[in-house]
């Protein structure tokens, strides 16, 4: 696990957790949608029900973690337009970028590992790039490793839209449980302080 340098505004409380992915049956179980899977794990463990918010163009629900209400969001526009639903939700909820935690995939990180970033930059992720265009910098990214493509015959785009291998699918429930616990710690204690307590 690696951590980028933190900006001062990371001491602000997380109030919105956004899981990135693509909508539709075609993209179910693909690497690019791991952000959806993690939020589904959090929602299910807290008996939360997703509802489609037409104004936000996203599925939304909320969870109470240590007496704090946290909004969960799964944008339902395609990945490269993720910023629009996030912007709409932030405007309604009156949130700043520092209140937002974005959960996304990352092909530069080993499967099952993660990296936390707050500094500007998308690392090539189109969803993160569009959110930054809409909101500016200052939000936290929990970047989940989905492995790097080993087959040189396919493009990076094709790789992230491919499904996990059967071996990876077998490990995924345990990895998502670890990531879920990590997010809960970061939300409870704050990003900077929480780094001392999360599971690596």
C-alpha positions in Angstrom: 0.0 0.0 0.0 1.3 3.4 -0.9 0.1 6.9 0.0 0.6 10.1 -1.9 1.4 13.3 -0.1 -1.7 14.9 1.5 -3.1 18.4 1.1 -4.2 20.3 4.1 -7.9 19.9 3.4 -7.8 16.1 3.9 -8.6 16.8 7.6 -12.2 17.5 6.6 -14.7 14.8 7.1 -15.8 12.4 4.4 -19.5 12.7 3.7 -19.8 11.2 0.2 -18.3 8.0 -1.1 -18.5 7.5 -4.9 -17.9 4.1 -6.6 -17.0 4.4 -10.2 -18.1 2.0 -13.0 -20.1 1.7 -16.2 -23.8 1.1 -16.2 -25.5 -1.8 -18.0 -25.4 -5.6 -18.1 -22.5 -5.5 -20.6 -20.1 -4.2 -17.9 -21.1 -6.5 -15.0 -18.1 -8.3 -13.4 -15.6 -6.2 -15.3 -12.4 -4.8 -13.8 -13.5 -1.2 -14.5 -16.6 -1.7 -12.2 -14.8 -2.7 -9.0 -15.9 0.7 -7.5 -19.5 -0.4 -7.8 -18.7 -3.8 -6.2 -17.1 -2.2 -3.2 -20.1 0.1 -2.6 -22.5 -2.8 -3.0 -20.5 -4.6 -0.3 -20.9 -1.6 2.0 -24.6 -1.2 1.3 -25.4 -4.9 1.7 -23.6 -5.2 5.0 -25.6 -2.3 6.3 -28.9 -3.4 4.8 -29.1 -0.3 2.6 -31.3 -0.2 -0.5 -30.2 1.6 -3.6 -32.6 4.0 -5.2 -32.1 5.8 -8.6 -31.9 9.5 -8.3 -33.0 11.0 -11.6 -31.6 14.5 -10.8 -28.2 13.0 -10.1 -28.3 10.3 -12.7 -27.0 7.9 -10.1 -28.0 5.2 -7.7 -27.8 6.5 -4.2 -28.2 5.3 -0.6 -27.0 6.3 2.8 -25.4 4.5 5.7 -24.8 5.5 9.3 -21.2 4.9 10.4 -20.4 5.8 14.0 -23.3 8.1 14.2 -22.4 9.9 11.0 -24.6 9.8 7.9 -22.6 8.9 4.7 -24.0 9.2 1.3 -23.1 6.4 -1.2 -23.2 7.1 -4.9 -22.9 5.0 -8.1 -23.0 7.3 -11.1 -25.0 5.8 -14.0 -23.5 7.8 -16.8 -20.5 6.3 -18.6 -17.1 6.4 -16.9 -15.9 9.4 -18.9 -18.9 11.5 -17.7 -18.7 10.5 -14.0 -18.2 14.1 -13.0 -21.7 15.2 -13.8 -23.5 12.9 -11.3 -20.9 13.7 -8.6 -21.2 17.4 -9.3 -25.0 17.2 -9.0 -24.9 15.3 -5.8 -22.3 17.7 -4.3 -24.3 20.7 -5.2 -27.5 19.3 -3.6 -25.7 18.1 -0.5 -23.6 21.3 -0.3 -20.3 19.4 -0.1 -16.8 20.4 -1.0 -14.2 18.2 -2.8 -12.5 17.5 0.5 -15.7 15.8 1.7 -15.6 13.2 -1.1 -13.9 9.8 -1.3 -13.8 8.3 -4.8 -13.3 4.5 -5.2 -11.9 3.4 -8.5 -9.9 0.8 -10.4 -6.2 1.2 -11.2 -4.3 -1.0 -13.6 -0.9 0.2 -12.4 -1.5 -1.4 -9.0 -1.2 -5.1 -8.3 -4.5 -7.0 -7.9 -5.7 -6.9 -4.3 -3.4 -3.9 -3.4 -4.5 -0.3 -3.1 -3.2 3.3 -3.0 -4.7 6.4 -1.5 -4.2 9.7 -3.3 -5.4 13.3 -2.8 -3.0 15.3 -5.0 -4.2 16.5 -8.4 -3.9 14.0 -11.3 -6.0 11.2 -12.8 -3.2 8.6 -13.4 -4.9 8.1 -16.8 -8.3 7.2 -15.3 -11.0 8.9 -17.4 -13.6 8.9 -14.6 -11.3 10.6 -12.2 -10.2 13.1 -14.9 -13.8 14.1 -15.6 -14.6 14.5 -11.8 -11.6 16.8 -11.5 -12.8 18.8 -14.5 -16.2 19.3 -12.8 -15.1 19.7 -9.2 -11.5 20.7 -9.2 -8.9 19.0 -6.9 -9.0 18.1 -3.2 -11.0 14.9 -3.2 -9.5 11.6 -1.9 -9.1 8.6 -4.2 -9.0 5.0 -3.0 -7.4 3.3 -6.0 -7.9 -0.4 -6.1 -5.5 -2.6 -8.0 -7.0 -4.7 -10.8 -3.6 -5.8 -12.1 -1.9 -4.9 -15.3 -2.6 -6.4 -18.7 -0.2 -9.2 -19.6 -1.5 -9.8 -23.1 0.1 -7.3 -25.5 -2.5 -8.2 -28.1 -5.3 -6.3 -26.3 -5.6 -2.6 -25.6 -5.7 -1.2 -22.1 -9.3 -0.2 -22.7 -10.2 -3.8 -23.6 -8.4 -5.0 -20.5 -10.3 -2.9 -18.0 -13.5 -3.9 -19.7 -12.7 -7.6 -19.4 -13.8 -9.8 -16.5 -11.6 -11.0 -13.7 -10.1 -14.4 -14.1 -11.7 -17.3 -12.2 -8.8 -17.2 -9.7 -9.2 -13.5 -9.1 -13.0 -13.8 -8.8 -12.4 -16.4 -6.0 -10.2 -13.8 -4.1 -12.4 -10.8 -4.8 -14.9 -11.3 -1.8 -12.0 -11.3 0.7 -10.4 -8.3 -0.9 -13.6 -6.3 -1.0 -14.1 -7.1 2.7 -10.7 -5.7 3.5 -11.2 -2.6 1.4 -14.7 -2.1 3.0 -13.1 -2.1 6.5 -10.4 0.3 5.3 -13.0 2.8 4.0 -14.9 2.6 7.3 -11.8 3.4 9.2 -10.9 6.3 6.9 -14.4 7.7 7.2 -14.5 7.3 11.0 -11.0 8.6 11.8 -10.4 10.9 8.8 -8.0 10.1 6.0 -4.7 11.2 7.6 -5.3 9.7 11.0 -7.0 6.6 9.6 -3.9 5.7 7.6 -2.4 4.4 10.9 -5.2 1.9 11.4 -6.1 0.5 8.0 -5.3 -3.0 6.9 -2.5 -3.3 4.5 
